[in-house]
Amino acid sequence: MHTRLTQLLFALLIAVPFTPALAADDAETIKVFRNAGQSGKYFGKSYGYAVFPTIGKGAVGIGGAHGSGRVYTKGAHVGDTSMTQVTVGFQLGGQTYSEIIFFENQKAFEDFTSGNFEFGAQATAVAITAGASAQATTGGSSAGASGTQHHAKTAGGYQNGMAVFTVAKGGLMYEASIGGQKFSYKPKK
């Protein structure tokens, strides 16, 4: 038990310093996704999106990730969101990445902004500047991959009304893990 707790604390210590040090503003991150291959097409056809400029992730056996972002509809900031992830499995290292989640329609937007939305089991393989991931959501599955900021890709388009894109920013992470992403939402006042 003590070893697992030490590993979790070490993983969080690895992940947390990346978040403020590499934080990019929303406008810069949105520009990256607008210019990054397939993800750019989603801006014109989605109901809205949640953008996370920097998510920090770290692991030694047990991993953790966290990032904060904003939610937009019709180009207007409508609320704030945060993502927390815990993973268990063979994993080692630290990484930062940007993530954007597009909402196909109002229902998908409402599902995400209902308070506590989760993506379920996840399998990921990430190298220094390239990555690939496949995720199972609570209502289905979605998949995505990223090479560099200029090559964000997704597989299968919208899944249950959402499409997820990631762009690796830096770090080195080896993993074969199981975990999930949990999102919170707070409407703009």
C-alpha positions as CSV (number, residue, x, y, z in Angstrom):
1,M,0.0,0.0,0.0
2,H,2.8,2.4,0.9
3,T,4.6,1.7,-2.4
4,R,1.4,2.5,-4.4
5,L,0.8,5.7,-2.5
6,T,4.4,6.8,-3.1
7,Q,4.1,6.0,-6.8
8,L,0.9,8.0,-7.1
9,L,2.4,11.0,-5.3
10,F,5.5,10.8,-7.5
11,A,3.3,10.7,-10.7
12,L,1.4,13.7,-9.6
13,L,4.6,15.6,-8.8
14,I,5.8,14.9,-12.3
15,A,2.5,16.0,-14.0
16,V,1.7,19.1,-12.0
17,P,4.8,21.2,-12.8
18,F,4.2,20.8,-16.6
19,T,0.7,22.4,-16.4
20,P,1.6,26.0,-15.5
21,A,5.0,26.0,-17.2
22,L,3.7,25.2,-20.6
23,A,0.3,26.7,-20.4
24,A,-0.9,28.3,-23.6
25,D,-3.9,30.5,-23.9
26,D,-7.1,29.3,-25.5
27,A,-6.7,31.4,-28.7
28,E,-3.3,29.9,-29.4
29,T,-4.5,26.3,-28.8
30,I,-7.7,26.8,-30.9
31,K,-5.5,28.1,-33.7
32,V,-3.3,25.0,-33.5
33,F,-6.4,22.8,-33.8
34,R,-7.9,24.9,-36.6
35,N,-4.7,24.4,-38.6
36,A,-4.1,20.8,-37.7
37,G,-5.5,18.5,-40.4
38,Q,-8.9,17.0,-39.8
39,S,-9.6,18.8,-36.6
40,G,-10.0,22.1,-38.4
41,K,-13.1,20.9,-40.3
42,Y,-15.0,20.4,-37.0
43,F,-15.1,24.1,-36.1
44,G,-17.6,24.8,-38.8
45,K,-19.9,21.8,-38.3
46,S,-19.9,21.4,-34.5
47,Y,-22.4,22.8,-31.9
48,G,-19.5,23.7,-29.7
49,Y,-16.3,22.5,-28.1
50,A,-14.2,22.2,-24.9
51,V,-10.5,23.1,-25.3
52,F,-7.7,22.2,-22.9
53,P,-4.6,24.2,-23.7
54,T,-2.3,22.1,-21.5
55,I,-2.9,18.8,-19.8
56,G,0.0,17.5,-17.6
57,K,0.3,13.7,-17.2
58,G,2.8,11.7,-15.2
59,A,3.1,8.1,-14.0
60,V,5.2,5.5,-12.3
61,G,2.9,2.4,-12.2
62,I,-0.1,4.6,-11.2
63,G,-0.6,7.7,-13.3
64,G,-2.5,11.0,-13.0
65,A,-3.4,13.8,-15.4
66,H,-5.1,17.1,-14.9
67,G,-5.9,20.1,-17.0
68,S,-8.3,23.1,-17.1
69,G,-10.1,24.5,-20.1
70,R,-13.0,26.4,-21.4
71,V,-16.2,25.5,-23.2
72,Y,-17.5,27.4,-26.2
73,T,-20.7,27.4,-28.3
74,K,-20.9,29.5,-31.5
75,G,-17.5,30.9,-30.7
76,A,-18.6,32.3,-27.3
77,H,-17.1,31.2,-24.0
78,V,-20.0,29.7,-22.0
79,G,-18.2,28.0,-19.1
80,D,-15.1,26.4,-17.6
81,T,-14.1,22.8,-17.3
82,S,-11.5,20.6,-15.8
83,M,-10.3,17.1,-16.6
84,T,-8.8,14.6,-14.1
85,Q,-7.5,11.2,-15.0
86,V,-6.2,8.3,-13.0
87,T,-4.6,5.3,-14.7
88,V,-3.3,1.9,-13.5
89,G,-0.9,-0.3,-15.4
90,F,2.6,-0.4,-16.9
91,Q,3.4,3.3,-17.4
92,L,6.4,5.5,-16.8
93,G,7.2,9.1,-17.6
94,G,5.6,12.5,-18.0
95,Q,3.9,14.3,-20.9
96,T,2.0,17.4,-21.7
97,Y,-0.6,17.7,-24.5
98,S,-3.5,19.8,-25.7
99,E,-7.0,18.3,-26.1
100,I,-10.2,19.5,-27.8
101,I,-13.6,17.8,-27.6
102,F,-16.1,18.8,-30.3
103,F,-19.9,18.5,-29.6
104,E,-21.9,17.4,-32.7
105,N,-25.2,18.8,-31.4
106,Q,-26.9,20.4,-28.4
107,K,-27.6,17.0,-26.8
108,A,-23.8,16.1,-26.8
109,F,-23.1,19.6,-25.4
110,E,-25.7,19.1,-22.6
111,D,-24.3,15.6,-21.8
112,F,-20.9,17.1,-21.3
113,T,-22.0,20.1,-19.4
114,S,-24.4,18.2,-17.1
115,G,-21.9,18.4,-14.3
116,N,-19.7,15.2,-14.2
117,F,-19.1,13.7,-17.6
118,E,-16.7,10.7,-18.0
119,F,-14.8,9.0,-20.7
120,G,-14.2,5.3,-19.7
121,A,-11.5,2.8,-20.4
122,Q,-8.5,4.1,-22.4
123,A,-5.5,2.5,-24.2
124,T,-2.7,4.9,-25.1
125,A,0.8,4.8,-26.7
126,V,2.7,8.0,-26.7
127,A,6.2,8.9,-28.0
128,I,8.0,12.3,-27.6
129,T,6.1,14.3,-30.2
130,A,3.7,11.7,-31.7
131,G,0.9,9.7,-30.1
132,A,-2.1,7.5,-30.8
133,S,-5.0,6.8,-28.6
134,A,-8.3,4.8,-28.6
135,Q,-10.9,5.6,-26.0
136,A,-14.2,3.9,-25.0
137,T,-16.7,6.4,-23.7
138,T,-19.5,5.8,-21.3
139,G,-21.9,5.5,-24.2
140,G,-19.7,4.2,-27.0
141,S,-16.3,4.6,-28.4
142,S,-14.1,7.3,-30.0
143,A,-10.6,7.2,-31.3
144,G,-7.9,9.8,-32.1
145,A,-4.3,10.2,-32.9
146,S,-1.8,13.0,-33.2
147,G,1.5,13.3,-34.9
148,T,2.5,16.9,-34.4
149,Q,0.5,20.1,-34.0
150,H,0.0,20.1,-37.8
151,H,-1.3,16.6,-38.0
152,A,-4.1,16.1,-35.5
153,K,-6.3,13.2,-36.6
154,T,-9.3,11.3,-35.4
155,A,-10.8,7.9,-36.4
156,G,-14.5,7.5,-37.2
157,G,-15.6,11.1,-36.7
158,Y,-18.2,11.8,-34.0
159,Q,-18.9,9.0,-31.6
160,N,-22.0,9.5,-29.4
161,G,-22.0,13.1,-30.5
162,M,-18.3,13.9,-29.6
163,A,-15.0,13.9,-31.4
164,V,-11.7,14.1,-29.4
165,F,-8.4,15.3,-30.8
166,T,-5.1,15.6,-28.9
167,V,-1.8,17.1,-29.9
168,A,1.4,16.1,-28.0
169,K,3.4,19.1,-26.7
170,G,6.3,17.4,-25.0
171,G,7.6,14.8,-22.7
172,L,8.1,11.0,-22.9
173,M,5.5,8.5,-21.7
174,Y,5.4,4.8,-22.1
175,E,2.2,3.1,-21.1
176,A,-0.2,0.2,-21.4
177,S,-2.8,1.3,-18.9
178,I,-6.5,1.4,-18.0
179,G,-8.1,4.5,-16.7
180,G,-10.6,7.2,-17.6
181,Q,-11.0,10.9,-17.9
182,K,-13.6,12.7,-15.7
183,F,-14.7,16.2,-16.5
184,S,-16.4,18.9,-14.4
185,Y,-18.2,21.9,-15.8
186,K,-19.0,25.3,-14.3
187,P,-21.2,27.7,-16.4
188,K,-19.8,31.2,-16.9
189,K,-21.5,33.8,-14.7
